[in-house]
Amino acid sequence: MRIWALVLVAAASAGAADLAGVRAAAVGEARELSRPQPSDSQLELSWDSGGVGGAWAYMTGLNVWGANEFNISTLAAYNHVASARLYYYPNWPNSIFEGNREGVWSFAGGAPGSLLWGPTYVRGTAMGWNSYAVGWSLGAVTAFVMAFEQYYDYPNCDPVLNCCQLFGTGGHSWYYYNGAWHPWSEFGIGNWGLMIRCTVDDSYSGVAPSSLGRVKALYR
């Protein structure tokens, strides 16, 4: 059973007056959605539970980004970002895919920094998870941010600020508004992480399959 309701975000959010949102109140625990299983050479990094908890969109979408930070310092062989995934909230604010832009940002000093790759236009094809190619080598970079930009204005947009139902994961999520990055915890809805994932692989170096187990401790 799910109850769908339109709500305004708390005033703590940057630009709260320019926001619209929808929350899903679910009875029972969040259901883990299916995801590709990692191969010996590829890992999917995520902070979410798989179950969607809500979505928010700004009235003006240009330069509004949602992001998750990731650190592969103990998985250094996985130095290539192969793809990224973004969850689209079902049929809100409309059922048409307008598109977003994706990009990889630096992460240093405890906050996102400069744009390293992108932005590249992408467009969803289905409600729920959508995958997009990245194909960017991290080189010596071990901490980075995978981000998506709303780009288009509400209500003709695809929101990128979609939170999961797993409390306690929001500390790794960020949003960009009015020319600055803000911790997702300041958005005013609670500590639920954003539903943005990325896949890293060892396209440029070999890696032992035994190292795959480390990702569970890092990201789940």
C-alpha positions as CSV (number, residue, x, y, z in Angstrom):
1,M,0.0,0.0,0.0
2,R,1.3,3.4,-1.0
3,I,-0.1,6.9,-0.4
4,W,0.9,9.6,-2.8
5,A,0.8,13.2,-1.6
6,L,2.1,16.5,-2.9
7,V,4.1,18.4,-0.2
8,L,6.3,21.5,0.1
9,V,9.8,21.0,1.4
10,A,10.7,22.5,4.8
11,A,11.9,26.0,4.8
12,A,15.4,24.8,5.7
13,S,16.0,23.9,2.0
14,A,17.9,26.4,-0.1
15,G,15.3,28.1,-2.3
16,A,12.4,26.3,-0.6
17,A,9.9,28.8,-2.1
18,D,10.9,27.5,-5.5
19,L,10.3,23.8,-4.8
20,A,7.6,21.2,-5.3
21,G,7.7,17.6,-4.1
22,V,6.0,14.3,-3.7
23,R,6.4,11.8,-0.9
24,A,5.6,8.0,-0.9
25,A,4.5,6.7,2.5
26,A,5.0,2.9,2.4
27,V,3.6,0.3,4.8
28,G,6.3,-2.2,5.6
29,E,10.0,-2.2,4.8
30,A,11.5,-0.8,1.6
31,R,11.8,-3.4,-1.1
32,E,15.2,-3.9,-2.7
33,L,14.9,-3.5,-6.4
34,S,16.7,-5.7,-8.8
35,R,20.2,-4.6,-9.9
36,P,22.9,-6.0,-12.1
37,Q,25.3,-8.3,-10.3
38,P,28.9,-7.2,-10.3
39,S,31.3,-9.1,-12.4
40,D,34.9,-9.8,-11.7
41,S,35.8,-6.5,-13.4
42,Q,32.8,-4.3,-12.5
43,L,31.2,-2.9,-9.3
44,E,28.1,-0.8,-8.8
45,L,28.4,1.8,-6.0
46,S,25.3,3.0,-4.2
47,W,24.1,4.5,-1.0
48,D,20.3,3.9,-1.4
49,S,18.1,1.0,-0.3
50,G,16.4,0.5,-3.7
51,G,13.0,1.7,-2.5
52,V,12.0,5.3,-3.5
53,G,10.8,7.7,-0.7
54,G,10.1,10.9,-2.6
55,A,11.1,13.4,-5.3
56,W,11.6,17.1,-5.5
57,A,12.0,19.6,-8.3
58,Y,13.0,23.2,-8.5
59,M,10.8,25.6,-10.6
60,T,14.0,26.6,-12.5
61,G,16.0,23.5,-13.4
62,L,19.2,24.9,-14.9
63,N,22.2,24.5,-12.6
64,V,20.2,22.4,-10.1
65,W,22.1,19.2,-9.5
66,G,21.7,16.1,-7.3
67,A,24.7,14.0,-6.4
68,N,26.3,11.2,-4.4
69,E,30.0,11.1,-3.3
70,F,32.0,7.9,-3.7
71,N,35.5,7.0,-2.6
72,I,37.4,4.2,-4.2
73,S,40.7,4.6,-2.3
74,T,40.6,1.0,-1.2
75,L,39.4,-0.1,-4.6
76,A,42.1,1.6,-6.6
77,A,42.1,-0.8,-9.5
78,Y,38.5,0.3,-10.3
79,N,39.7,3.5,-11.8
80,H,37.2,3.9,-14.6
81,V,33.6,5.2,-14.3
82,A,31.7,3.1,-16.8
83,S,28.2,4.2,-16.3
84,A,25.7,6.0,-13.9
85,R,22.2,5.3,-12.9
86,L,19.4,7.7,-11.9
87,Y,16.0,6.7,-10.5
88,Y,12.9,8.5,-12.0
89,Y,9.9,8.8,-9.7
90,P,6.8,7.3,-11.4
91,N,4.8,9.7,-13.4
92,W,5.8,12.9,-11.5
93,P,5.6,15.7,-12.3
94,N,4.6,14.3,-15.6
95,S,4.9,11.1,-17.6
96,I,7.1,12.5,-20.3
97,F,10.9,12.3,-20.4
98,E,12.5,15.7,-21.1
99,G,16.1,14.7,-20.2
100,N,18.9,15.7,-17.8
101,R,22.6,16.3,-17.9
102,E,25.1,14.1,-16.1
103,G,28.6,14.9,-14.9
104,V,31.5,13.8,-12.7
105,W,32.8,16.4,-10.1
106,S,35.8,16.4,-7.9
107,F,35.5,15.8,-4.2
108,A,38.1,17.3,-1.9
109,G,38.1,19.0,1.5
110,G,34.8,17.3,2.4
111,A,32.7,18.9,-0.4
112,P,32.2,18.7,-4.2
113,G,34.5,20.9,-6.2
114,S,35.0,21.4,-9.9
115,L,33.5,19.6,-12.9
116,L,35.8,16.9,-14.1
117,W,33.7,15.3,-16.9
118,G,30.6,16.4,-18.7
119,P,28.0,17.8,-18.6
120,T,26.4,15.4,-21.1
121,Y,22.8,15.3,-22.0
122,V,20.9,12.1,-21.2
123,R,17.2,11.1,-21.5
124,G,15.3,8.4,-19.7
125,T,13.2,5.8,-21.3
126,A,11.3,4.2,-18.3
127,M,10.1,5.0,-14.8
128,G,12.5,3.7,-12.2
129,W,16.2,3.1,-12.8
130,N,17.8,4.3,-16.0
131,S,21.5,3.7,-16.9
132,Y,23.7,6.1,-18.9
133,A,27.2,5.6,-20.2
134,V,30.1,7.6,-18.8
135,G,33.3,6.1,-19.9
136,W,35.7,8.3,-18.0
137,S,39.0,7.3,-16.4
138,L,39.6,8.5,-12.9
139,G,43.4,8.3,-13.1
140,A,44.8,9.2,-9.7
141,V,41.4,10.5,-8.5
142,T,40.0,8.3,-5.7
143,A,37.1,10.5,-4.4
144,F,34.5,11.9,-6.8
145,V,30.9,12.9,-7.1
146,M,28.4,11.4,-9.6
147,A,25.8,14.1,-10.4
148,F,22.7,14.7,-12.5
149,E,21.3,18.1,-13.4
150,Q,17.5,18.8,-13.5
151,Y,18.1,21.2,-16.4
152,Y,14.5,21.8,-17.5
153,D,11.9,23.8,-15.5
154,Y,9.1,22.4,-13.4
155,P,6.7,20.8,-14.3
156,N,8.2,19.8,-17.6
157,C,11.2,18.2,-16.1
158,D,12.7,15.0,-14.8
159,P,13.6,15.5,-11.1
160,V,17.1,14.4,-9.9
161,L,16.4,15.0,-6.2
162,N,14.9,11.5,-5.5
163,C,15.5,10.1,-2.1
164,C,15.4,6.5,-0.9
165,Q,13.6,4.8,2.0
166,L,16.9,4.0,3.9
167,F,17.4,6.4,6.8
168,G,21.0,7.3,7.6
169,T,22.4,7.4,4.1
170,G,21.9,11.1,3.3
171,G,25.4,12.1,4.6
172,H,26.9,11.1,1.3
173,S,24.4,13.1,-0.8
174,W,24.6,16.7,-2.1
175,Y,22.5,19.2,-4.1
176,Y,23.7,22.2,-6.1
177,Y,21.5,25.3,-6.0
178,N,22.1,29.0,-6.5
179,G,25.8,28.5,-7.4
180,A,26.8,26.4,-4.5
181,W,26.9,22.8,-3.2
182,H,24.8,22.0,-0.1
183,P,24.8,18.9,2.0
184,W,21.6,16.9,1.4
185,S,21.1,16.9,5.2
186,E,20.3,20.7,4.9
187,F,17.5,20.0,2.5
188,G,15.0,19.6,5.4
189,I,13.4,16.2,4.8
190,G,15.6,13.9,6.9
191,N,18.6,11.7,6.4
192,W,17.5,9.7,3.3
193,G,20.1,9.4,0.6
194,L,19.7,10.3,-3.1
195,M,19.0,7.5,-5.6
196,I,22.1,8.0,-7.8
197,R,24.5,5.1,-8.5
198,C,27.6,4.6,-10.6
199,T,29.5,1.6,-12.0
200,V,33.3,1.4,-11.9
201,D,35.4,-1.1,-13.6
202,D,39.1,-2.1,-14.1
203,S,39.2,-1.4,-17.8
204,Y,42.8,-0.1,-17.4
205,S,44.2,-2.6,-14.9
206,G,43.6,-6.2,-13.7
207,V,42.0,-6.9,-10.3
208,A,41.6,-10.0,-8.2
209,P,38.0,-11.2,-7.8
210,S,38.7,-11.5,-4.0
211,S,38.6,-7.7,-3.7
212,L,35.0,-7.5,-4.7
213,G,33.8,-8.1,-1.2
214,R,35.2,-4.8,0.0
215,V,32.5,-2.8,-1.8
216,K,29.8,-4.2,0.5
217,A,31.5,-2.8,3.6
218,L,32.0,0.5,1.9
219,Y,28.7,1.2,0.4
220,R,26.0,-1.0,1.9
